[in-house]
Amino acid sequence: MSRRSSRLDSQGYYNNEGLPIICYKEHLYRVFISRCLRSSSCSKRAESTSYLERHKTSTSNINNRNSRFSTIFNQNMFDFLFFILVLCFGFACREEFLRLNKDTMTNFKGQVNTLNEEILTLNKVLNSLQPVANTMPNITLESQEARVLLDQSSQTYSKRGSCAYLYGMFCKRPVHPRTVLQGGSPPTVGQCWPFEGGRGHLFIALSHPVNISHVTLGHISKNLSPTGIIPSAPKTFSVNGMNTLDDKGTYLGTSLYDQDGDATQTFELPDHGKGVFKYVKLQVESNWGHPNYTCLYNFRVHGKLAEVTDR
């Protein structure tokens, strides 16, 4: 095999197998024709190569676009499926919430109805236990012209040496017995009429002649007392009815004020059917231990008026 020239190879003198296409003895026409054919073949191969490269590039671009589209589609499909899943979960939670809310409201309404029934029952019980003082008229109201007779009652307690006089000023006046007829319910601390010792009496002219059936006696409770005890409260007391100031009085009964009970306590008189009276005398026999005085916060008389009784 002859030596192969690189210059001739670059000019197309050799074929793909390395054999020379022309020789130096050929005439110029054949060389020209061979070169033209060679150039045409090379051009076609170049065009074919360029087309293949463009085809590959186009195919690669198409594949890239398809890959991007597939990625975007897959991402959008995943987002859509996730949104559908969240939506379904939300609907499921909503239905469960509505069901639980309905059950809760049903239970709540049942509890409210039960509480209403219990309240009605308690109201009935409280009404049945309501003291007589709140259901019967009070005959010792000052607004109905009932009054305390001072000259027939015990003297008001006054602590000696506790009042300094300066031209009649700076001296606290003693509490009037009429405070007993004005006392509120429940009693207010300090708003009471004190009399000396543990035994005393209060004489009251009633607003109307009445058949006395009950009396109410009031004092502050231990819960309201600053010291937690109420030694000045009356303990044993009796009630007498009279028609004149000179009358000896008709005994209507004796009762015990409970220092551990309610502040205002109502008592039924055992001998309340002995007649109609214009005056009543409250006789306190003892208190709960105070050595100096006894306090009366309020006193009420209950019963039927004479006009109603006569009818």
C-alpha positions as CSV (number, residue, x, y, z in Angstrom):
1,M,0.0,0.0,0.0
2,S,1.3,3.4,-1.0
3,R,2.1,6.0,1.5
4,R,-1.0,8.2,2.2
5,S,-0.5,11.9,2.0
6,S,-2.3,14.0,4.5
7,R,-2.5,16.9,2.0
8,L,-4.2,14.7,-0.5
9,D,-6.4,13.2,2.1
10,S,-7.6,16.7,3.0
11,Q,-8.3,17.4,-0.6
12,G,-10.5,14.2,-1.0
13,Y,-8.1,12.0,-2.9
14,Y,-8.8,9.0,-0.8
15,N,-12.1,7.1,-0.2
16,N,-13.4,5.8,3.0
17,E,-11.3,2.7,2.6
18,G,-8.1,4.7,2.2
19,L,-7.7,3.9,-1.5
20,P,-6.8,6.7,-3.9
21,I,-9.7,7.9,-6.0
22,I,-7.5,9.4,-8.8
23,C,-4.0,8.9,-9.9
24,Y,-1.5,11.4,-11.3
25,K,-1.7,9.9,-14.8
26,E,-5.4,10.6,-15.3
27,H,-6.3,13.5,-17.4
28,L,-7.6,16.7,-16.0
29,Y,-11.2,16.1,-17.0
30,R,-11.5,13.0,-14.9
31,V,-9.8,14.7,-12.0
32,F,-12.2,17.6,-12.3
33,I,-15.2,15.2,-12.5
34,S,-13.9,13.2,-9.5
35,R,-13.4,16.3,-7.5
36,C,-16.8,17.5,-8.3
37,L,-18.3,14.2,-7.4
38,R,-16.3,14.2,-4.2
39,S,-17.3,17.7,-3.4
40,S,-21.0,16.8,-4.0
41,S,-20.7,13.7,-1.8
42,C,-19.0,15.7,0.9
43,S,-21.6,18.4,0.7
44,K,-24.4,15.8,0.9
45,R,-22.7,14.1,3.8
46,A,-22.3,17.6,5.5
47,E,-25.9,18.4,4.8
48,S,-27.0,15.0,6.1
49,T,-24.9,15.5,9.2
50,S,-26.3,18.9,9.8
51,Y,-29.8,17.6,9.3
52,L,-29.1,14.8,11.8
53,E,-27.7,17.3,14.2
54,R,-30.7,19.6,13.8
55,H,-33.0,16.6,14.1
56,K,-31.2,15.5,17.2
57,T,-31.4,19.1,18.6
58,S,-35.0,19.4,17.7
59,T,-35.8,16.0,19.2
60,S,-33.8,16.9,22.3
61,N,-35.8,20.2,22.6
62,I,-39.0,18.4,22.2
63,N,-38.0,15.8,24.8
64,N,-37.0,18.7,27.1
65,R,-40.3,20.4,26.5
66,N,-42.1,17.1,27.1
67,S,-40.1,16.5,30.2
68,R,-40.9,20.0,31.6
69,F,-44.6,19.6,30.6
70,S,-44.7,16.3,32.3
71,T,-43.1,17.7,35.5
72,I,-45.5,20.7,35.5
73,F,-48.4,18.4,34.9
74,N,-47.4,16.0,37.6
75,Q,-46.9,18.9,40.0
76,N,-50.3,20.4,39.1
77,M,-51.9,17.0,39.4
78,F,-50.4,16.5,42.8
79,D,-51.6,19.9,43.9
80,F,-55.0,19.2,42.6
81,L,-55.2,15.8,44.3
82,F,-54.0,17.4,47.5
83,F,-56.6,20.1,47.3
84,I,-59.3,17.5,46.7
85,L,-58.0,15.5,49.7
86,V,-58.1,18.6,52.0
87,L,-61.5,19.5,50.7
88,C,-62.9,16.1,51.5
89,F,-61.2,16.2,54.9
90,G,-62.8,19.6,55.6
91,F,-66.3,18.3,54.6
92,A,-65.8,15.3,56.8
93,C,-64.7,17.5,59.8
94,R,-67.7,19.8,59.1
95,E,-70.1,17.0,59.2
96,E,-68.6,15.6,62.4
97,F,-68.6,19.1,64.0
98,L,-72.3,19.5,63.1
99,R,-73.1,16.2,64.5
100,L,-71.2,16.8,67.7
101,N,-72.7,20.3,67.9
102,K,-76.2,18.9,67.5
103,D,-75.6,16.3,70.2
104,T,-74.1,18.9,72.5
105,M,-77.1,21.3,72.0
106,T,-79.4,18.4,72.6
107,N,-77.6,17.5,75.8
108,F,-77.5,21.2,76.8
109,K,-81.2,21.7,76.3
110,G,-81.8,18.6,78.3
111,Q,-79.7,19.9,81.1
112,V,-81.4,23.3,81.0
113,N,-84.8,21.7,81.2
114,T,-83.6,19.6,84.1
115,L,-82.3,22.7,85.9
116,N,-85.6,24.5,85.2
117,E,-87.5,21.7,86.7
118,E,-85.2,21.7,89.8
119,I,-85.5,25.4,90.1
120,L,-89.3,25.2,90.0
121,T,-89.2,22.4,92.6
122,L,-86.9,24.5,94.9
123,N,-89.2,27.5,94.5
124,K,-92.1,25.4,95.6
125,V,-90.1,24.1,98.6
126,L,-89.0,27.7,99.5
127,N,-92.5,29.0,99.2
128,S,-93.7,26.2,101.5
129,L,-90.9,27.1,103.9
130,Q,-91.4,30.9,103.6
131,P,-91.7,32.5,107.0
132,V,-95.0,33.7,108.1
133,A,-93.6,37.2,108.5
134,N,-93.5,37.5,104.8
135,T,-97.0,36.2,104.2
136,M,-98.9,37.9,106.9
137,P,-99.4,41.6,107.5
138,N,-97.3,43.5,110.1
139,I,-99.5,45.3,112.6
140,T,-96.6,47.2,114.1
141,L,-95.8,49.5,111.2
142,E,-95.2,53.1,112.0
143,S,-96.8,54.0,108.6
144,Q,-100.0,52.4,109.9
145,E,-99.8,54.6,113.1
146,A,-98.3,51.9,115.4
147,R,-96.1,53.5,118.0
148,V,-93.9,52.7,121.0
149,L,-95.1,53.9,124.4
150,L,-91.9,55.2,126.1
151,D,-93.3,55.6,129.6
152,Q,-94.5,52.0,129.6
153,S,-91.2,50.6,128.2
154,S,-87.8,49.9,129.8
155,Q,-85.2,52.7,129.8
156,T,-82.7,52.9,127.0
157,Y,-79.2,51.8,127.9
158,S,-76.6,54.5,127.9
159,K,-72.9,53.9,128.6
160,R,-71.7,56.2,131.4
161,G,-68.7,58.3,130.8
162,S,-68.8,57.8,127.0
163,C,-70.2,61.2,126.1
164,A,-68.3,64.5,126.3
165,Y,-70.4,67.7,126.5
166,L,-69.5,71.0,125.0
167,Y,-72.5,73.3,125.1
168,G,-74.7,70.4,124.4
169,M,-72.7,69.3,121.3
170,F,-70.5,66.3,120.5
171,C,-72.8,63.9,122.4
172,K,-74.4,61.0,120.6
173,R,-78.1,60.8,121.3
174,P,-79.4,57.5,122.7
175,V,-81.3,55.2,120.2
176,H,-85.0,55.6,120.3
177,P,-87.1,52.5,120.9
178,R,-89.0,53.2,117.7
179,T,-86.0,51.8,115.9
180,V,-87.4,48.3,116.7
181,L,-90.5,49.1,114.6
182,Q,-88.3,50.5,111.8
183,G,-85.8,47.6,111.6
184,G,-85.2,46.1,108.2
185,S,-84.8,42.5,107.2
186,P,-82.1,41.4,107.4
187,P,-81.1,43.7,110.3
188,T,-78.2,46.1,109.9
189,V,-75.3,46.0,112.4
190,G,-75.7,48.6,115.1
191,Q,-79.3,49.6,114.2
192,C,-80.9,48.4,117.4
193,W,-82.5,49.6,120.6
194,P,-80.5,48.6,123.8
195,F,-82.0,48.3,127.2
196,E,-80.1,47.8,130.4
197,G,-79.4,44.3,131.6
198,G,-80.8,41.0,130.4
199,R,-84.4,41.6,131.3
200,G,-86.7,44.4,130.0
201,H,-89.8,45.1,128.1
202,L,-91.2,47.0,125.1
203,F,-94.8,48.4,125.1
204,I,-96.4,48.9,121.7
205,A,-99.7,50.5,120.6
206,L,-100.9,48.5,117.6
207,S,-102.2,50.2,114.4
208,H,-105.4,48.1,114.6
209,P,-107.1,45.8,117.0
210,V,-105.9,42.4,116.1
211,N,-106.2,38.8,117.0
212,I,-102.4,38.1,117.5
213,S,-101.3,34.7,116.1
214,H,-97.5,35.2,115.4
215,V,-94.7,37.5,116.3
216,T,-91.3,38.1,114.6
217,L,-88.1,38.9,116.5
218,G,-84.9,40.0,114.8
219,H,-81.2,40.4,115.7
220,I,-78.0,40.2,113.6
221,S,-76.7,36.7,113.0
222,K,-73.3,35.5,114.1
223,N,-72.1,35.7,110.5
224,L,-72.7,39.5,110.5
225,S,-71.3,40.1,114.0
226,P,-67.7,41.5,114.0
227,T,-66.9,39.2,116.9
228,G,-68.7,36.1,115.6
229,I,-70.9,36.0,118.7
230,I,-74.2,37.7,119.7
231,P,-74.4,37.7,123.5
232,S,-76.7,40.8,123.4
233,A,-79.4,39.0,121.5
234,P,-82.6,38.2,123.4
235,K,-83.0,34.6,124.5
236,T,-86.2,33.9,126.2
237,F,-89.2,36.2,125.8
238,S,-92.9,36.3,126.3
239,V,-95.8,38.2,124.7
240,N,-98.8,39.7,126.4
241,G,-101.9,41.3,124.8
242,M,-103.9,44.2,126.3
243,N,-106.8,46.4,125.5
244,T,-106.1,49.2,127.9
245,L,-103.0,50.7,129.5
246,D,-104.2,49.6,133.0
247,D,-104.9,46.0,131.8
248,K,-102.8,43.4,133.5
249,G,-102.4,41.7,130.1
250,T,-103.3,38.4,128.7
251,Y,-100.4,35.9,128.4
252,L,-100.1,34.6,124.8
253,G,-97.0,32.5,125.1
254,T,-93.2,32.2,125.7
255,S,-90.6,31.5,123.0
256,L,-86.8,31.1,122.6
257,Y,-84.8,33.1,120.1
258,D,-82.1,30.7,118.6
259,Q,-78.7,32.5,118.4
260,D,-77.6,29.9,115.8
261,G,-80.7,30.3,113.7
262,D,-81.7,32.9,111.1
263,A,-81.4,36.6,111.9
264,T,-85.2,37.1,111.7
265,Q,-87.3,34.4,113.4
266,T,-91.0,34.0,113.5
267,F,-92.9,32.3,116.3
268,E,-96.5,31.1,116.5
269,L,-98.1,31.9,119.8
270,P,-99.7,28.9,121.4
271,D,-102.5,30.9,123.1
272,H,-103.3,33.2,120.2
273,G,-107.1,32.6,120.3
274,K,-107.7,34.5,123.5
275,G,-109.1,37.6,122.0
276,V,-108.5,40.8,120.1
277,F,-105.9,43.3,121.5
278,K,-105.0,47.0,121.0
279,Y,-101.7,46.8,122.8
280,V,-98.9,44.3,123.0
281,K,-96.1,43.9,125.5
282,L,-92.8,42.2,124.6
283,Q,-91.2,40.9,127.8
284,V,-87.5,39.8,127.4
285,E,-86.7,37.4,130.2
286,S,-83.0,36.8,129.4
287,N,-80.3,37.3,126.8
288,W,-77.4,35.2,125.5
289,G,-74.8,36.3,128.0
290,H,-74.1,40.0,127.7
291,P,-73.9,41.4,131.3
292,N,-74.7,45.1,130.5
293,Y,-77.5,45.3,127.9
294,T,-79.8,43.5,125.5
295,C,-80.4,44.7,121.9
296,L,-83.7,44.5,120.0
297,Y,-83.3,45.0,116.2
298,N,-86.9,44.5,115.1
299,F,-90.2,43.2,116.4
300,R,-93.4,42.5,114.4
301,V,-96.9,41.4,115.3
302,H,-99.0,39.3,112.9
303,G,-102.6,38.3,113.0
304,K,-106.1,39.0,111.8
305,L,-107.7,42.4,112.1
306,A,-110.7,42.8,114.4
307,E,-113.0,43.8,111.5
308,V,-112.0,40.7,109.5
309,T,-112.4,38.5,112.6
310,D,-115.9,39.9,113.3
311,R,-117.1,39.3,109.8
